[in-house]
Structures are given as C-alpha cells and as structure tokens.
Amino acid sequence: MNPVATASTPTASPVKPQGCTNLKLRQLMRRIASHYDAELGKTGLKTTQYSLLSYVVKLGPIRAVDLAAQMKMSTSTLSRNLQPLVAAGWLLVSPGADARSRLISATPAGLAKRTEAQRRWRVAQEGINQTLGLDRVLALHALIDESMDLLNPEGDTHETA
C-alpha cells in the first residue's frame, strides 16, 4: 500500500462533542442533586450533611484530618460542615489521643438520623433508577468511574457512596 496515497485519501471526519462538557455535567448534577435534596430534606439534612454523617458512622471515631482525607476535602471545609451536625447533637467532637487531636463520632441521635436519612436516600436512588432505567444508571456509573480514573493523575481511588 502506498503511504502517500493513504495519507491523502479522504476519510470521514470524526464526530466531535458539541457544547461544554463542564456545563453539561453541572446541569446534570443540579438535576440529580435537586432530586436527592428533595428526599433527604424531609429528614432535615442536606445531601452533604448526610454524606458526612454516613462517613462518620462508617469510619468513626475518626480524627478530623483522616476524615477530611477520606472525603477528599480540606480540614477547614470539614470543620465548617461539621458545625451544624455537632450543633444538632448528631456528631460529637471529643479529645483524641493527645492534646492537639480530636475524634469525631456519631451520637445515638446521629445514628438514628442517619438511619432515617438512609431510607430517604434509598427512595431517591430508586427514583433515579426508575426514571433513567437500570441499564442507563449502570452505564452512567461505569462511565463516571472510568472517567474519574482517567482524570486522576495521582492514582487515588474514587469514593463510592
């Protein structure tokens, strides 16, 4: 085969994405978040608070620095997000192994709140599954996981809820 002829042979142009990927993802995220917020709001929690409470229930008692690392957020952001949960009596921040460390744990009221919110989260998830269809949700999860891996140069694993 003549490489010059091959290089000059017209080929079908590849299809290119239209629009901004960031915008499309943000629009999708707002719709999904709104759906979950509507359900979890019935418990008095925001989705971010439910996530934080769930991490503490799963991993606690845990140091703030370790919790922030697990949740892939800064310690200052974690500190701000903890305040309303502590004020509500759902989380407790107590002294750690030394004078500088603190341990975060769920209170009995926090465990009950998480159980209540977990039921609402399940309703929200089932609603997404029904609206989009299980095959589409599974494909979306796989595409997100694959994209997260490709966009993660440090090789950190992504978290699942």
Long-range contacts (C-beta under 8 A, 24 or more apart in sequence): 32-128, 35-124, 35-127, 35-128, 36-121, 36-124, 38-124, 39-120, 39-121, 39-123, 39-124, 39-127, 40-117, 40-120, 40-121, 40-124, 42-120, 43-113, 43-116, 43-117, 43-120, 44-88, 44-113, 45-113, 45-117, 48-81, 49-81, 49-84, 49-85, 50-114, 50-117, 50-121, 51-161, 52-78, 52-81, 52-82, 52-85, 52-91, 53-85, 53-90, 53-91, 53-106, 53-110, 53-113, 53-114, 53-117, 54-114, 54-118, 54-161, 56-91, 56-104, 56-105, 56-106, 56-110, 57-106, 57-110, 57-111, 57-114, 60-103, 60-104, 60-105, 60-106, 61-94, 61-103, 61-104, 61-105, 62-103, 62-104, 62-105, 63-96, 63-101, 63-102, 63-103, 63-104, 64-93, 64-102, 64-104, 67-104, 70-159, 71-159, 72-156, 72-159, 85-110, 88-113, 90-114
